[in-house]
Amino acid sequence: MKITFLGTGTSHGVPMIGCDCATCRSDDPRDRRWRPSIVVETDAGQSLLVDAGPDLRMQALTFGIRRVDAVLFTHSHADHILGVDELRRFNAIAGRPMPCYGDASTLEDVRSMFGYVFDPATPRGGGVPQLELFSVVGPFCIGPQEIVPVPLLHGAREILGFRFGPFAYLTDCSRIPDGAWPLLDNLGVLVLDALRERRHPTHFSLDEAIDATRRIGPRRAYFTHMCHDLAHAATCARLPAGMELAYDGLVLEC
């Protein structure tokens, strides 16, 4: 299984508009962060996109994403779904509608925010993405790949993380409910939200992410959804062994 990080930043991205901090002015390419998303290439050769944010077009062009077989939505905030219109190009490449998976609340928001997609009166002809929505209520398979949804809390909102065999992706997380911890046993690689140093009402701080990682006990952990408070090199230099910040374009093998 291969995982490519398309974006590891917050809803603002890094650099932030109008900011002159050291991270936003950094020459280190690992400090340039698009909105959060990954592609999982399964052992069976499927390409699964997790979230479709507003940077999707440039992410696909930059990292050579030429095919998407399905999309998994963690939740429906703008930085995770505003690239839905870009899926029409993948429709054209595959010659079929795009299967999209999410919880009922997320799919309802997708139908609302992209109402023209589902309106029969909207002219077709390649200008509208073709989507097939599937509600996630428990473990499911895309081809031979089993995917286990991991319930998370993003502030007061219930959202989903996803586990693919030895790999789990938990973004936009401020608390892991009691029933979700057993779903994270025996992980090889964990990706976990770590917004900044200071506590935040809807995201793990860096210290909270470190504590959660120690409890889960994966072989390796990568933090994502970082704001400009966390410079890549300086932060990685002080993280515990086996933990580091992810960065846009990072490729992992699991």
N, C-alpha and C positions, 0 to 999 in steps of 0.2 A: 504494500500500500504506500502511495506517495501523497504527501500533503504539501501544497503550495500556499503560502500566505500572500493573498492579494492585497490586504490592507490590515494594519495593526493599530490604527489611530482612533481617536474619539469622533464624535459627531462633527466637531469643528475641523478635524484633520490637523496635521502638523506639516509645515508651519501654519499657524493661525493667521487669519487676515489681520493686518495692522499690528502685528506683534514683533518686537525687536529683541526678544529674549535670546539667550545664547543658544538654546535648542532650536528655535525657529530660524536662527541665522547660521546654524551649523553646516559645515561642509561634509559631514559624515552622512552618506546616503541612508544609513539606518535610522537617522533622525527625521526622515521624510516619510510621513505615514498617511496613507489613504484610509478611507473609512473601512471598518472591519469586515473581512470576508476571507474564506479559504476555498480551495478546490481540493477534493479528495478523489484521487485516482485509485480505484479498487484493484485488487488482484485479478479480477475478471475483466478489467479494462474499461470500466465505466467511469465517467467524469461527473462527479457530484458537486455542485456549487452550494455552499452554505452562505446564505444571504446574498442579496443583490442590491448593493448600495449605489449611491449616486456616481461613484467613480468606476463603475463596472466596465464601461467602454474602454477607458485608458488602461485599466488593470488587465483586461483581456489582451489588448494590443501589446502591452509592455511585457507580459509574462507568457505570451504565446498560447493563450487559451482559445482553441479553435473549435472545441466541441463541448457542449454541456448536455448530459443525458437527463438530469433532474435537478431541481432546486429545493433545498431545505431551508425554511425560514425559522430563525430562532424567535423572532417577534416582529412587530410591524412598525417600529419606530423608523423615522425617515432615513437614518443612516444605514438601515438594513434592507429597505425595500424600494427606495426611489430609483433604482436602476432597472426596475421591472420592464420598462419599455425597451431596454436594450436586448431583452430576451428574444425579440422578434428576429434578430440576426441568427441566433442559434436555431430558431424555428426553421428558417430558410435553409440552413446548412443540413439539418436533420430531416427536413421535409415532413414534420409532424408537430403537433402541439407539445408544449413543455409540461411534464408532470411537476407539480409544485406541492410540497408537503409542509404543513404547519398545524398549530392547534386551531381550534374553532374560532377563537377571538382574532387571531392573526389573519386567517382566511377571510373573515368578515370584513376586516379593515382593508385587505387587498381589493376585495370586491367594491368597497366604497371609494377608496382612493383612486382606483383605476376603473371607475364605472364604465367608461367608454369601451373598455376591452370586452365587457360582458353585455353591452347594449347591441341587440340585433340591428339597430338602425345605423350603427357606425359603419362607414364604408370599409371594406376589407382591402385585399390587394397588396398585402405585405406591409401596410403601414400600422398594423395593430398586432401586438403579440398574441399568440394563441396559447392559452393556459388551461391546464386541467388541474383542478384543485382537489387535494386529498387530505382529509382531516387525520391528524395523528392522535391516536388514543392509547397507544402502547407500542411495543416493539413491532417493527415491520421490515420488510425486505424490498430492496431494489435489485432485481436480478438475484444473484446468490448472496449479496451482501446484506447481513442483518444490521439494522440500525436501532439502537436503544435510545429513546428519548429520556433525557434527564431533567426532571422538573427543577426549576430554579426560581428564585425571587429577585426581581430587578426593582428594588424598592418594594412597593406594595403589589406590583404586577407579577403575575405568574408567567414565566416564559420557559423556553426549552433550550437545554444543551443537547448535544448528540454524542453517543458513543458508537464508534465503528471498531469492533473487536478490541485491540489493545490501545486504541487512541480515543481520547475524549476532548471535545471542544466546548468550553463553558465561557461564553462571553456575556457581557452586561449582567454581571452577577453581584448581588450584595449579600445574599445568604443562600446557603444550600440547605434545603429542608431535611428534616431527620430521615424521611423515607428515601432520599436520593443518595445518601452516603454509600449504602451497600451496592448501588449500581456502578460505583467507581472503584470497586475492589480490583486488585491485580492489573493495574494499568501499566502499560509501557511508557506512554507519552500522554501528558496532560497539558492542555492549553487553558489558561484561566485569566479572567479579567483582573487587571491591576491598574487602576486609573491614575493614581498619583500617590504622593506621600501622605497627605492629609485625608482624614476620613471623609466619606461622601455618602449621602443618603441612598443612592441607587447603584453604587459600584463598590467593589472591594478596593481598599487602599492597598498599597504594596505590602505592608506588614500583614494585613488580613489575608492577602493572597498567599504569602509565605506560610502563615499558620495553617491555612486550609490545605496547602500542598503537603505540608508535613503530616497532616492527619490522613490524607489520601494515600501518600506514600508511593507515587509513581517512580519509575526509574529515571525519567527526565521530565522537566516541567518548563514550559515557555509561557511568559505573560504577554497579554495582548490588551488592546483598547486603552493604550497609554496616551495621556495628554502631554503637553510640552514640558511639564514639570520633571519628567523622567528622561534625561539624556541617556542615549543608549550605552555608550562606552563606560561612563562614570557609574551608571546604575549597575550594569552587569559586573563591574569590578568588585562590588561589595555584596553581591547576592550569595546565598549559600551554595555549596557545591550541588550540581545537578539542576540548578535553576538559572534561567536567563531570560532576557527580553527577546521576544520574537521581533522580526522586522519584515517589511514588505519585500517579497521575493525570496524569503527563506524557504528552502525545500527540505522536508524531512522524509525519511524512509522508516516505516514501521513494520 
